Amino acid sequence: MAHSASTNPPQSRHAGTEEPSIGTLVQSAMADVSTLIRSEVELAKAEMTSSAKKAGIGAGAFGAAGVVLAFSVFFIGIALAEFLTWLGLIRWISYLIVWALFVVVAAIAALIGRRQIKKIDKPERTLETLRELPSVMHREAPGARRREVPTVTNGRVQLRGSDNYTV
């Protein structure tokens, strides 16, 4: 069937003369924000994946370097012992001297490590909140609180009396 021409003249509409409703604008804005947020999340995922790969490769390279260095200690020990033998010491005595030297180095490293570990502070606030966890799990009615609420003033948290912690 052929299209017949209409006898009524077409009503001319000018683009942009009708303004969209507020509901339509809000819906459009929310869709745009949702799309923007999804795009930002995807971008962050892509960047983090690339960064994680690079970090993994870097950590693997450092690990390989550490293993190679650890094995090279054996060779420097042998070379040092052979040098002492070349100077005129009996071979087993020169190897014993090198072994004692490595034991001294290991002992010094262990003492430094022990000193550093002793400097680690206990997580006082975490331990206190863990001690209070059973009482927190039993919810009280509003206004019937049996324990004190911490107060925060100028970045300091005061819990029970005069214990202050920096946030």
Secondary structure, DSSP 8 states (H G I E B T S, - for coil): ------SS------TT-S---HHHHHHHHHHHHHHHHHHHHHHHHHHHHHHHHHHHHHHHHHHHHHHHHHHHHHHHHHHHHHHHHHTT--HHHHHHHHHHHHHHHHHHHHHHHHHHHHT----HHHHHHHHHHHHHHS---TT---S---EEETTEEEETTTEEEE-
